[in-house]
Amino acid sequence: MNISDFIELFSPSEEVFSVMLLETEEYLYRRDRECRRADAARILHRYLSEIKKFPDLSDFSPLKDIKDLYDCRICANDIAQVLLRMIMEPVKIPTGGTSYITIFDLETKITREEAESAISRVISL
């Protein structure tokens, strides 16, 4: 997965979380592929629900403008949860003038800065 193995899977609780992650979503932790934004959302949401015990939010209406939210049916809920809780941010793509479209950009590799920010946010909840 890299990006320093998704920032050492949140360090202080790394051992507990990484064991849980490996048991439930082993394919996400493969070191032979980059950590995409969708992968990060899935891991962050798993941490939020399994470690922090936060229930899922059910009102997705604030996300109606996210064009690619349902491009991955498996990770749509994970993406929605991290967006609704402002753990990760959508990407705005200019379309000319003051117009833009808003996407999550699931396939893009997550940056170190973005990963560290998202981890900080999820841990502080």
C-alpha positions in Angstrom: 0.0 0.0 0.0 2.9 2.3 0.8 2.7 6.1 1.6 4.8 4.7 4.4 2.2 1.9 4.7 -0.5 4.4 5.1 1.3 6.3 7.8 2.0 3.1 9.7 -1.7 2.5 10.1 -2.2 5.3 12.6 0.8 4.5 14.8 -0.3 4.4 18.5 -3.0 1.9 17.8 -1.1 0.4 14.9 -0.8 -3.1 16.3 -4.5 -3.5 17.1 -5.7 -1.7 14.0 -3.3 -3.5 11.6 -4.3 -6.9 12.9 -7.9 -6.0 12.5 -7.3 -4.6 9.0 -5.3 -7.6 7.9 -7.9 -10.0 9.0 -10.8 -8.2 7.4 -9.4 -6.4 4.3 -6.1 -8.2 3.6 -6.0 -7.1 0.0 -5.9 -3.4 1.0 -2.6 -3.9 2.8 -0.7 -5.3 -0.2 2.6 -3.6 -0.4 2.8 -3.9 -4.2 0.3 -1.2 -5.0 0.0 2.4 -4.2 -2.5 3.8 -1.6 -5.4 5.3 -3.6 -7.8 7.9 -2.1 -10.5 5.2 -2.2 -8.3 2.8 -0.2 -7.5 5.5 2.3 -11.3 6.2 2.7 -12.0 2.5 3.3 -9.2 2.2 5.9 -10.2 5.5 7.7 -13.9 4.5 7.7 -13.0 1.1 9.1 -10.9 2.8 11.9 -13.8 5.1 12.6 -16.3 2.3 12.9 -14.2 -0.5 14.4 -11.9 1.4 16.7 -13.8 4.6 17.5 -17.2 2.9 17.4 -18.8 5.7 15.4 -22.1 4.8 13.7 -22.5 5.5 10.1 -24.2 8.7 9.1 -27.2 8.0 6.8 -28.0 11.4 5.2 -25.9 11.6 2.0 -27.7 14.6 0.6 -24.8 17.0 1.4 -22.8 14.9 -1.1 -25.2 15.2 -4.0 -22.6 17.2 -6.1 -19.9 14.6 -5.7 -19.9 13.2 -9.3 -18.0 10.0 -8.7 -19.3 9.0 -5.3 -21.0 5.9 -6.6 -18.2 4.9 -9.1 -17.1 2.3 -6.7 -20.2 0.6 -5.1 -18.1 -1.2 -2.6 -16.4 2.0 -1.3 -19.2 4.5 -1.7 -20.3 4.3 1.9 -16.7 4.6 3.1 -16.1 7.6 0.9 -19.4 9.2 2.1 -18.5 8.7 5.7 -15.1 10.3 5.5 -16.5 13.2 3.4 -19.5 13.8 5.7 -17.3 13.9 8.8 -14.8 16.1 6.9 -11.9 13.6 7.4 -11.1 13.8 3.7 -12.0 16.6 1.3 -13.5 16.4 -2.2 -11.5 17.7 -5.2 -12.8 20.6 -7.2 -11.9 20.5 -10.9 -12.3 23.8 -12.8 -14.5 23.6 -15.9 -14.0 27.2 -17.1 -14.6 30.6 -15.5 -15.9 30.2 -12.0 -17.4 26.8 -12.7 -16.1 23.5 -11.4 -17.2 19.9 -10.8 -16.7 18.2 -7.5 -15.3 14.7 -7.3 -13.8 12.4 -4.7 -11.1 11.3 -7.2 -11.0 7.7 -6.0 -8.2 6.4 -8.2 -5.7 9.1 -7.5 -2.8 8.2 -5.2 -3.2 9.9 -1.8 -0.4 12.3 -0.9 1.6 12.2 2.3 0.2 15.6 3.3 -3.4 14.5 2.7 -2.9 11.2 4.5 -1.4 12.8 7.5 -4.2 15.4 7.6 -6.9 12.7 7.3 -5.3 10.6 10.0 -5.0 13.6 12.3 -8.7 14.4 11.8 -9.9 10.8 12.3 -7.9 10.4 15.5 -9.1 13.7 16.9 -12.8 12.8 16.6 
